[in-house]
Structure formats: C-alpha cells, structure tokens
Amino acid sequence: MKKTVFFIMTVLSSFIMSGQEITGQWNGFLKVPGGQLALVINISKSEKGYTSTMDSPDQGAKGIPVTTTTFENNILKFEIPNARIVFEGELNQFNVIVGTFTQSGQSLPLNLSREKLEKEIVKRPQEPQKPFSYYTEDVTFENKIDKNVLAGTLTLPQKEGKFPVAILITGSGAQNRDEEMLGHKPFLVLADYLTKKGIGVLRFDDRGTAKSTGEYKTATTLDFAKDVQAGIDYLKTRKEIDKNKIGLIGHSEGGIIAPIVAENSKDIKFIVLLAGPGLRGDKLMLLQKEKIERQMGISESEIQKGQEIFKGVYEIITAAPAGDPILKSRVSGYMTSKLGDKMVDNQIKTFAEQITSPWTTGFLKLDPSIALEKVKCPVLALNGEKDLQVPADVNLEAVKAALVKGGNKNVTTRKLPNLNHLFQECQTGSPDEYAAIEQTFSPIALEEISKWVLVQVK
C-alpha cells in the first residue's frame, strides 16, 4: 500500500523541541543516500509542556503524533521508543536546530529551520523527457455519479489508429496521474514504456488532487472505483480506442480497485495487479506493521505488544456499523486504557481521527476476495519479493485462490526477485529506501507487464 497507511502505523521518523519561544513550524530534510525526505514539525505548548506533530509531505502524511519532547538549555530531544527513534539537536544563534536523527542504531544528520527549504535535485534516470515519440493529450472526464471531474493524460502510440489501452490506478494516498512520490513518477515511467510497446495508457489525478475536482478526504476505495469506471466510459467515446481491448493496471490499493471495477463491467479485457492485496484490510495492516517493524530492528516483545494493541483497535472498527457516531470515542477510550501513560490526550485524539477516517474504516473492512471471485477476465498478479507493505507470498496465494475459486482459468501470479513495493530493485524492501534508490521501476517488471498485456490484446 502506500505512504499514508504504513506511515500512520510505523512512523518513519520524528522529533521536537521545548524551551524558549520554539512553538510553530520547523522544516528539515532527513538526508539518506541518494535522496531526501522532507519533514515538517508543528510545535505547540500547553500546561503539560510541549507537544508536536509531524508532517511528511513526500509521504502524503499529516499530523503524525510525536511521543515525547524536551527542550532544555537550547537542546531539543525527542524520542519514539517503539520505533527506536531518537533526535537530539542544539538551537544555534542562527535559529537553526543542528542535530542527529537516530533510528534502530543508524544515525543521520537532521537540521531544522523556520524557513521553507528547497530540495536538492535527485537523479531519476528512467524519467522520460519531452519530446515524446508518441502522441500525448491532456484530457478530462466526469464521474457523473459523484459529480467530480477527473483530469489526466492519454498517451497513444500514434495520433491516428485504433489501439488497446490500459487505465492506471494509483495506490493509497492522494496521488497525481504520475503516482508521484519521493521524487519518483512510477506511472509516468510505466505509461511511457507501455505506449512505446503499442499500448495506449490513460492515467489521471485522484479526485481532489492536482487538476481533478472532488473531495478526497471523505472518499473510500469504492468511490475511487467509480472514478475508474468513469474513465472506462470516457475511453469508449474515443475513436482511437479499441473498445474490446480496454484493461486496468492497479498498484497497491489500485490492485483492489481493479477487480471491483472488473467484476461489474463486461468492458474489461484484462487486469494487472501490481502488489495488489489479497488479504482483508485489517489482516494486511497487521502483517505490514509486523514486517516493517521487524526490518527496523524493533524487539519481538515490542512488535507483539503492538500487534495486540492494533488488533484490538481493528476489531472495534470492523465490528462497528457504518457511520457509527461513537466509533472515534470508543477507539480513544481503548487507546487510553492501553497507552494512557505513554500518549497525551491530543496524541490519542489525532490517532483516533486518523484511524476512523472514512477511507481507513472502509479499507480495514474490505475483503478483496469478494470481488476477485467474480472476475472472469485474464489476470496477472505481480509482487516484489522484498515487498514489506503487501508481502508477496501470502497475498499472491490469496489472490490466486479467490480467482480460481470463482472459476477464472486465466490467472498468472509471479513473485519478482529483489523488488520492493514500488517494484524497485532494493536491498531490504524498507520504505526508508524508496527515495534513495535512483531506479523508479524495474525494467524486469516493466517487461513482464508489457509482454503479458500484449498477449491478451492480440
């Protein structure tokens, strides 16, 4: 899954301050080999002392609560024990906090400033540059059910002709048409590759994101499926599109959306699931949390303690009826009973708001197998061997089992060696590596996708 989901559950990094007039917003970059992660710290003060939250714009995450904060004698220190995170820095005469960020024993420099900072340019050698060798067109189409207008890009091998086409479906978190994150544009790279192979591509900004209208914050996975269906309806109006050869390629959450659309549509010729979940949302989130924390070096006792707590939260949410008006307070009460001595009230409140959002509650209850069992078109499911967000073996097995149970006889599942959740060649699979890796999309994965799609649209 993406960004927002794993970020809420595992916390990539954190820090804070206290002392003189240190309240307000602080900005910095956590520098990792080959890349940078932007961090924004928002500090406030109460009778109990300083509290803060963290935003990670690159991850699409806001309001991440910081566990503890001290600021004495110009020394800022914050800790997140469960994630083995410590930051310590000194506020100098230039109003910059010069410090060191340590996680799981690895230390990196991190300076915080009041000023908004500019990122260094990172290398992305796969990113295609204009002029392109194929036809591109900015397009818009309407989701007539929800009355929002989606803006995107249609690429075709040539301006004239009739071509097969794939709609690209982004993962969780507000994404633009390129599925842009951490300096990477995986959907731009994928669209470029497929179009050069003779396959048209439609990719579009999520509702409420970039140039698309609509409300993102209140939308659920099922709402995003309606946006994709609107894209299909639009493509059927284009003379350049072979209406019998329209397919869907979904990444992460997009790998859940594709089957939801395909089960209700006779227009879909094929679907490709890129790290598409096969487990129900609550089970996937627990597994994701465990895998990432173990890779981070968190102790087994802390991992199991976290599993117990989050399992309890998920059980409250999954058992609650839709629109339960007291769900947030029930989650807050549960977290207070479990962690009241470790989290202040505003941190518990922030967590409860995040975990009970419409998207999160819907996702935790969503079982991909229900839609997968009804999919009759050919399906290719790919996962990276080192994917920690949607672990390969258990999810590929669940996807295949559901499709076969439903009688689908054209199912291909493949685990690709040494690839992470973004289909990058990697070392550990940790989300911490995504920005540092120059490669945006493994050529091996690109070839697997295009080769299979071309067989389906012959």
N, C-alpha and C positions, 0 to 999 in steps of 0.2 A: 504494500500500500504505500502510501506516500508519506512524506513530510509531516503534515499536521498530526496524523494518527500516531505514528511512532514517537513523535516529538512529545506529545502530551504524556505518553506512558513511560518514556525512558529518560527524558530531559538530556539534551545534548550537552549543554553547558550552562553555567550561571555565575553570578557574582553580585556585589552590592557595597553599600557604604553607610557611614554614620559619622556624625561629629559636628562640624560647624554647619554652614548652610550648604548642604550637599544634596538636598532634595531636588527632584526634577529628572530630566532625561540625560543619560550619558550614552555615548556611542563608541563602538570599537569594532575591530576586526580580530577574530581569532585566526592567526596565520597557521596554515598547515602546508605541507609540501605541495607546491603546485597550485595553491588556491587560498581563498579567504572566506570565512563565514562571518557575515555581518551580525552584530548583536546590539540591541538597544536595551538599556536598563532604565527602568522608571522607578524612582525612589520617592517614598512618602514617609511622613513621620506621624506617630500617634503617641499617646501617653505611655504605651508599652515599649516605645523605641522605634527603630526604623524597620520598615517593611518595603519589599520591592517585588516587581515582576519583570520578566524579561520577554522581549520580542525577538524573533529571528525571522526577518523579512525574507531571507533566502529559503526558509522552510515554510513560509506562509503561516507561521505560528505567532500568536499574540497572548500576552497575559500569563506566561508561564510563571508560577509562583516560586520564589526563592525561599529556601528553608530557614537559614539563619544569617544574620548580618550584624557585624560590629564595625564601628569606626572610632578609633581612639588614637590620639596623638598623630593625626594625619594618616594613620594606617587603616586601610579598608580590608576587611576579611569577610569572606562568605563561604559557607560550606553546604554541600548536599550529601550527607553521609551515605544514603542508599545508592547514590550513583558514584560514590568515591570521588567527588569533585571538591576542590579547594581553590579559592582565588585569594591572593594577597597582593596588595599594591599600596604605594605611597602617593598621596596627593602632593604634587610639587608646586613651586611658585608660579608655574605657567598654567595652573588649573587643569593639569592632566594627571590622571592616576596611572602611574607606571607600575605594572605588576606582572605576576606569573600565574597562569591558569594551569592547574594540575588535575588530571583525571586518570584514575587507575594507574598511577605511578608515572605517567608521561606528562612532562611539563612543557608548556609553550608560552611565549611572551604574549601579553594582552594589555594594551593601553586603552584607557577610557578618556573621552574628551566631551566637552559640552557641544563642540562643533559637529556638524554633519560631515562625515568623512567620505572620500571617494575611493572606490575600489581600484586596486591595481588591475591592469588588463591581464587576463589569463589566456593561455593558449587553448584553443579548441580547433585542432587541425581538421576535423571532419566537417565543420560547419560550412555548408555550401555558400558560395558568393555569387552575386549577380555579375554579369547577365547569365541567366539560366539557359540551358539548352532545350528547354521545353516551355510550354505555354502555362502562364500563371494568371489567375484572375481573382481579385478580391470580391467576395460575394456576401449576400445576406439572405436569410430565410427566416420565416416566422413559425414559432410554436404557437399554433392557433388555439390550443387548449389553455395555456398559461399566459398567452398574450405577450411573450417576450421575443425579441428579435436577436438571432444569433448571427455573429459576423465571423467570417472565416476566409480561407483561401482554397481555391480549387486549382489543382495542377493537373495538366493533361499532357501526354506525350507530344501531341501536336494540337494546333488550334482547330483543325478540321479533322473529322473522322468520327468513329464510334468506338468507345473504349470501355473495358471493365474498370470498376472503381472501388476503392476501399474508403470507408469513413474511419478516421482515427478517433478513439475515445480515451480521454485523459483519465488519470488516476485521481485519488482523493486530494482535496485541497483546491482552492481557486487557481485555475491554470489558464494560460492563454493558448492559442492554437498550436504553438510550438512545444507545449508541455514544458515551458521554460522553468528551470530550477538550478540553483547553484552554478549559474553561468553556462549550463548545458541547455541545448534545444533538441532533445531526442526526436520529437515529432517532425521537426524541420529536416533532420538527417534522414529519418525513415521515409518521409514523403519524397524527398529528392531521390533516394535510392529506388523506390518503387516506380516512380514516374519514369525514370531512365530505363527501367525494365519493361515499360509498356503498360503500366497500371496507373490509372488516374487515382488521385487522392483528394478527399475533402477533409480538411481539419478546421476546427473552429474554436473560438474563445468560449470558455464556460459561461453560462448565464451570469450576469452581473460582474463580469471580468473583462478587462481591456475594452473592446468595442462592442461587446454583447450587452444587451439590456436584460432586466430581470433582477430578482433578488437571490443572491447566492446563499446567504446565511441561513435562511429558513428552508432551503431546498434539501430534498432527500435523494437517495440513489434512484428511486422510482421517478422522481421529477427529471433527473438527468436523462433517463431513458426516453422520456417524451421529447426531449431536445434532439436526441439522436434520430428518433422516428421522424421528426420534422425535417432533418437533413435528408433522410431517405425520400420523403415526399418531394423535396426540392430537386434532388437528382433525377427523379423520374420525369421532371419537366424539361430537362436538358437534352437536346438532340444529340449531343456528343457522347452521351452515356448509353452503354448497352444495358437496358433495364433488366435484362435477365442475368446480369453479372455484377450485381452490387453486393459487396461484402463489408464486414465490420472487423476492425482490429482494435482491441481494447487492452489497455495496460493497467494492471493492478485493479483498482475499483472498476475501471473500464472493462476488465475481464469478467465482472459480474453483470455490468450493464448490457454488454453484447448479447449474452444468452437471454436476458429479459426481453430485449427487443426482438431477437430472432424467434423466440417461442410464439410470439404473437403476429409474426409477419411472414407471408409467403414470398416476399420480395428478396429475402436474403439468400444469396448463393453460397456463402461460406462465412465462417468466423474464425479469427485468430485470437487466442487468449495469451497475452504476454504477462506472466506472473499473475494470472487470474486465480483468485481464491476458490477453493473447493470446500473449505470448512465454513461453518456458520460463523458470523462475525465475532461473537464473544469468545469462541474457542480459538479463532485465528489471532485475536488480540492478546490472549493469554500466552499463546505459543510465541508470538512475535516478541512480546515483552521478555519472556524467558530467554530466547535465543540471543537477543541483543545484549541483555544484561550479562549473560554468561560470557559473551565475547569481550565485554568491557572488563571482565575480571572481578565482577561483584561476587561475594561469597555465596555459597549454596544456601546457607541459612537465610541470608537476606533475600535471595531470589525466591525461596519457598514462602517466606513471610509475605512478600509482595504478591505472589500468586494467590495466597489465601485471601488477602485483603481485596484484591481486584476481582477475584471470583465472586466474593460477596457482593461487591458493587454491581457487577454484571447480572447477578441473579435477581437483585432488586429491580434493575432496569428491564430485563427481559420478561419478568413476571408482571410488570405494570401494564395496565391498559393504555391504549393510545391516548395521548393528551392528558395524562394523569396530572392534576393540578398540584399535587403534593409530592411529586417524584423528587424534585430538587431538594426539598426539605428532608425527605427520607434518606437521600444519599448523604446530605450534610450531617444528619444525625448519626448515620452509620460510620462515616469517616471520623467524626468527633470521638465516638466511642472507641475507635481503633487507634487513632493517631492524635488525639486531643492534646497530648503533652508535647508533640513534635511539630504540630502545624497550628498557626494562629488562625483566628476566625476568618479573616479575609482570604487566606490561602485556601481554606476549606470551601469557602463560598465560590472562589474562582474555579476550583476544581469541579464543584458540583454543577456550575453553569456550563462548563465545557463538556462534561460527560453526559449531560442531559439535553444537549442541543438536538434539534430535530434530526440532523444527519447522523449523529453518533448513536442515538437511541434506535433509529431505523437500521443502521448498519449492524449493530450488535445483535439484532433480532433476525437479520436477513440470512437465509439459508440458500446458497447458490444452487444446491442440488435440485430444488423445486423447479427452477427454470431450465436447468441443464437437462433434466429428464424429458423435457418437451421439445428439445432442439433436434431437428431431423437433418439439417444441412451438414456438410462436411465441417469438421472442427480440427484445428491444430492448436495444441496447448504446449507452450514453451515456458520453462523456468530455468533460472540460473542455479547452478549447483550450490553457490555460496549466498543465495538469497536469504537474508535473515528476517525480512518483513513478510514474505509469503514463502515459507520454507518449501522446497521443491517436492520432496518425496511424498509427504502426507497430502499436499494439495493436489499434485498431479494424480495421485491414486484416487482421491475423492472425485475429481473432475471426470476421470475416465469411468469410474464406477457408476456415476449418475447418468452419463451419456449412454453407456452400454445398457443400463437398467431400462432406459427409455426406448431402447431398440435402435439406437444410432449405430450404423455399420461402417461409417467413415470417420474414424477417430484416430488421430495421431498425437501422442504425447512424447515430449522429449525433454530431458534434463541436459542443459548445456554446461560443459565443464568450465570451472573457474570464473563464472559470471555472477554478478550481484543482481539486486532487484531492478536496477536500471539497465541491465544487460551490458555492463561494462566489464572488461577484464580487470580483475581485482586481486588483492591479497587476502583480505579477511571477510569481505562482504559487509563490513560495518558501514552504516550510513555516514560515519565520520569521513569515509574515504571518497564519497561521491564527488565532492568539489575538487579534491586533489588530483583525481585521475583526468588526464588530458583527453582520453578517449570518451566519446559521447555514447556510441552504440557499437557493439562488437560486430565487425564485418562477418563473422561466422553466423551470428544471429540474423543479420540482415539478409544473408544469402539463404538461410533456412526459411525465412518468411517468404521471400520473393519466389523461390523455387517451388514451394508448396502452393502458393496462390496461383501461379501461372498454370500449374496442372489443373486446378479447379476451374479455371476460366477458359480452358481450351475450346 
